[in-house]
Amino acid sequence: RAPDIAGLEIGIRSRPAREISGDLYDFFEAKDGSTLIAFGDVSGKGAAAALYGALISGLLRILAPRRRSTSQLMKLMNETLLERKVDAQYATLSLLVWDPGHLSFTLTSAGTLPPILCRNGKLIESDSTGVPIGLLEDQEYEQVAIIAQPNDLILLYSDGVEDQLSGDQDYGRERLKALLASSYDKEPQQVANAILEDIDAFREATPLTDDQTVIALRVR
């Protein structure tokens, strides 16, 4: 469960394709009232992905309290993982800092799908990009500022959502965006539930293709 965070209402759904998920998320509250939200997806599935995800979560708990910016924290995470190199393992990661006093997010992305901002029924996508962490040395990461408005909904989701198969068809971003446009005004937990329910209706008897996690953030 997400903690109570000033200015935000949060809905979360997460499920593994196998027994254990390689998706990860966490929340780190700072003394200045801001909150760091980490959301990531480890390469692969099952126990190996989950163990690498646990390593990343542990590093975040050590390094997040010392953060100066999301870009610097992402760079430090990449360097620290490379010092502990695990063959064929890497992770995509988003770091967002929520500032309730200014109704703003600061976003740094390392290969994750861009968050989708829903505002008054219109969908706005971030253009933040970056190389996954634990993969290449000497990487620099950018910060993107998102100025929010009351009632905005921001959706974070792992690629297992878009990539879910039904036969030879994938769920896709366009179906996800259509669902968001029609349900953005619901409570965040209802939005998160609706996405996984729609995936199940789409996939029918097809097994889960990948781990699936969605986090819906409503600005209050």
C-alpha positions as CSV (number, residue, x, y, z in Angstrom):
1,R,0.0,0.0,0.0
2,A,1.0,3.6,-0.6
3,P,1.5,5.8,2.4
4,D,-0.7,8.9,3.0
5,I,1.0,11.6,0.9
6,A,-0.1,15.2,1.2
7,G,-1.9,16.4,-2.0
8,L,-2.1,13.0,-3.6
9,E,-4.6,10.1,-3.7
10,I,-3.0,6.9,-4.9
11,G,-4.3,3.7,-6.5
12,I,-2.1,0.6,-7.1
13,R,-2.5,-2.7,-8.8
14,S,0.4,-5.2,-9.4
15,R,0.5,-8.8,-10.4
16,P,3.3,-11.2,-11.5
17,A,3.4,-13.2,-14.7
18,R,5.0,-16.0,-12.5
19,E,5.1,-16.5,-8.8
20,I,7.2,-13.4,-8.1
21,S,7.2,-10.0,-9.9
22,G,10.2,-8.1,-11.2
23,D,8.2,-4.9,-11.1
24,L,9.1,-2.6,-8.2
25,Y,7.8,0.6,-6.6
26,D,8.4,2.5,-3.4
27,F,7.7,5.8,-1.7
28,F,10.3,7.9,0.2
29,E,9.0,10.9,2.2
30,A,11.5,13.7,2.9
31,K,11.6,16.1,5.9
32,D,10.7,19.1,3.6
33,G,7.3,17.6,2.8
34,S,8.2,16.2,-0.7
35,T,8.0,12.6,-1.6
36,L,10.1,10.5,-4.0
37,I,8.2,7.9,-5.9
38,A,10.2,5.1,-7.5
39,F,8.7,2.9,-10.2
40,G,10.7,0.3,-12.1
41,D,10.7,-2.9,-14.2
42,V,13.6,-5.4,-14.0
43,S,14.6,-7.3,-17.2
44,G,13.3,-10.9,-17.3
45,K,10.8,-12.6,-15.0
46,G,10.6,-14.8,-12.0
47,A,13.0,-15.2,-9.1
48,A,16.1,-13.7,-10.8
49,A,14.2,-10.5,-11.7
50,A,12.7,-10.3,-8.2
51,L,16.1,-10.6,-6.6
52,Y,17.6,-7.9,-8.8
53,G,14.6,-5.7,-8.0
54,A,15.2,-6.3,-4.3
55,L,18.8,-5.1,-4.8
56,I,17.5,-1.9,-6.4
57,S,14.9,-1.3,-3.7
58,G,17.7,-1.7,-1.1
59,L,20.0,0.7,-2.8
60,L,17.1,3.2,-3.1
61,R,16.5,3.0,0.6
62,I,20.2,3.8,1.2
63,L,20.6,6.5,-1.4
64,A,17.2,8.2,-1.6
65,P,17.6,10.1,1.7
66,R,20.8,11.6,0.4
67,R,19.4,12.7,-2.9
68,R,20.0,16.2,-4.3
69,S,18.0,15.8,-7.5
70,T,16.3,12.9,-9.4
71,S,18.9,13.1,-12.2
72,Q,21.8,12.8,-9.8
73,L,20.1,10.0,-7.9
74,M,19.5,8.1,-11.1
75,K,23.1,8.5,-12.1
76,L,24.3,7.3,-8.7
77,M,21.9,4.3,-8.9
78,N,23.4,3.4,-12.3
79,E,27.0,3.7,-11.1
80,T,26.3,1.7,-8.0
81,L,24.5,-1.1,-9.9
82,L,27.4,-1.3,-12.4
83,E,29.8,-1.8,-9.4
84,R,27.7,-4.8,-8.5
85,K,27.3,-6.0,-12.1
86,V,24.9,-8.9,-12.5
87,D,25.2,-10.5,-16.0
88,A,22.2,-10.0,-18.3
89,Q,20.3,-7.9,-15.7
90,Y,19.3,-4.3,-15.9
91,A,16.2,-2.3,-15.0
92,T,14.1,0.6,-16.3
93,L,13.3,3.1,-13.6
94,S,11.3,6.3,-13.1
95,L,12.0,8.7,-10.2
96,L,9.4,11.4,-9.5
97,V,9.6,13.9,-6.7
98,W,6.2,15.3,-5.7
99,D,6.2,18.8,-4.2
100,P,2.7,19.4,-2.7
101,G,3.5,23.1,-1.9
102,H,4.0,23.9,-5.6
103,L,1.8,21.1,-7.1
104,S,4.7,19.9,-9.2
105,F,6.5,16.7,-10.1
106,T,10.1,16.4,-11.1
107,L,10.7,13.3,-13.3
108,T,13.8,11.5,-14.4
109,S,13.4,8.4,-16.5
110,A,15.7,5.5,-17.3
111,G,14.0,3.6,-20.0
112,T,10.5,3.4,-18.5
113,L,7.4,4.0,-20.6
114,P,6.5,7.7,-20.3
115,P,3.8,8.6,-17.7
116,I,0.5,9.6,-19.0
117,L,-1.1,12.8,-17.6
118,C,-4.9,13.0,-17.8
119,R,-6.3,16.5,-17.5
120,N,-9.9,17.3,-18.0
121,G,-10.3,14.2,-20.3
122,K,-7.2,15.1,-22.4
123,L,-4.1,12.9,-22.4
124,I,-0.6,14.4,-22.3
125,E,2.5,12.2,-22.5
126,S,5.9,13.1,-21.1
127,D,8.9,13.0,-23.4
128,S,11.4,11.9,-20.7
129,T,13.8,9.2,-21.8
130,G,17.0,7.6,-20.7
131,V,19.1,4.4,-20.8
132,P,18.1,1.7,-18.3
133,I,20.2,1.5,-15.1
134,G,22.8,-1.2,-14.7
135,L,23.5,-1.4,-18.4
136,L,26.0,1.2,-19.6
137,E,28.6,3.4,-17.9
138,D,28.9,7.2,-17.9
139,Q,25.2,7.9,-18.4
140,E,23.7,11.3,-17.8
141,Y,20.0,11.6,-17.0
142,E,17.6,14.5,-17.6
143,Q,14.9,16.1,-15.4
144,V,11.5,17.1,-16.6
145,A,9.2,19.4,-14.6
146,I,5.5,18.6,-14.6
147,I,3.4,21.4,-13.3
148,A,0.2,19.8,-12.1
149,Q,-3.3,21.1,-11.6
150,P,-6.0,20.0,-9.1
151,N,-7.8,16.8,-10.3
152,D,-4.9,15.8,-12.7
153,L,-4.4,12.0,-12.9
154,I,-0.9,10.7,-13.7
155,L,-0.5,7.1,-14.7
156,L,2.6,5.0,-14.3
157,Y,2.6,1.5,-15.7
158,S,5.0,-1.2,-16.6
159,D,5.4,-2.5,-20.2
160,G,3.6,-5.7,-19.3
161,V,0.4,-3.7,-19.7
162,E,0.9,-2.7,-23.3
163,D,2.6,-6.0,-24.3
164,Q,-0.1,-8.3,-23.0
165,L,-1.1,-10.7,-25.8
166,S,-4.4,-12.1,-26.9
167,G,-3.6,-14.5,-29.7
168,D,-1.2,-12.5,-31.9
169,Q,-2.5,-9.1,-30.9
170,D,-1.2,-7.0,-28.1
171,Y,-3.2,-4.8,-25.7
172,G,-1.3,-1.7,-26.9
173,R,-1.1,1.9,-25.8
174,E,-4.1,3.1,-27.8
175,R,-6.5,0.8,-26.0
176,L,-5.0,2.0,-22.7
177,K,-5.3,5.6,-23.6
178,A,-9.0,5.1,-24.7
179,L,-9.7,3.5,-21.3
180,L,-8.1,6.4,-19.5
181,A,-10.0,9.0,-21.5
182,S,-13.3,7.4,-20.5
183,S,-12.5,6.7,-16.8
184,Y,-10.0,9.4,-15.7
185,D,-12.5,11.1,-13.4
186,K,-12.9,7.9,-11.3
187,E,-11.0,7.3,-8.0
188,P,-7.4,6.3,-8.6
189,Q,-7.9,2.8,-7.2
190,Q,-10.9,2.4,-9.5
191,V,-8.8,3.4,-12.5
192,A,-6.1,0.9,-11.6
193,N,-8.7,-1.8,-11.1
194,A,-10.4,-0.9,-14.4
195,I,-7.1,-1.3,-16.4
196,L,-6.4,-4.8,-15.1
197,E,-10.0,-5.8,-15.6
198,D,-9.9,-4.5,-19.2
199,I,-6.7,-6.4,-19.8
200,D,-8.4,-9.6,-18.6
201,A,-11.3,-9.0,-20.9
202,F,-8.9,-8.5,-23.7
203,R,-6.7,-11.5,-23.1
204,E,-9.4,-14.0,-22.3
205,A,-7.7,-17.4,-21.8
206,T,-4.2,-16.2,-22.8
207,P,-1.8,-16.3,-19.8
208,L,-0.2,-13.1,-18.5
209,T,2.6,-12.2,-20.9
210,D,4.7,-10.2,-18.4
211,D,4.4,-8.7,-14.9
212,Q,1.9,-5.9,-14.8
213,T,1.8,-2.9,-12.5
214,V,-0.1,0.4,-12.6
215,I,0.0,3.3,-10.2
216,A,-2.6,6.1,-10.6
217,L,-1.8,9.4,-8.8
218,R,-4.6,11.9,-8.4
219,V,-3.7,15.5,-7.5
220,R,-5.8,17.0,-4.8
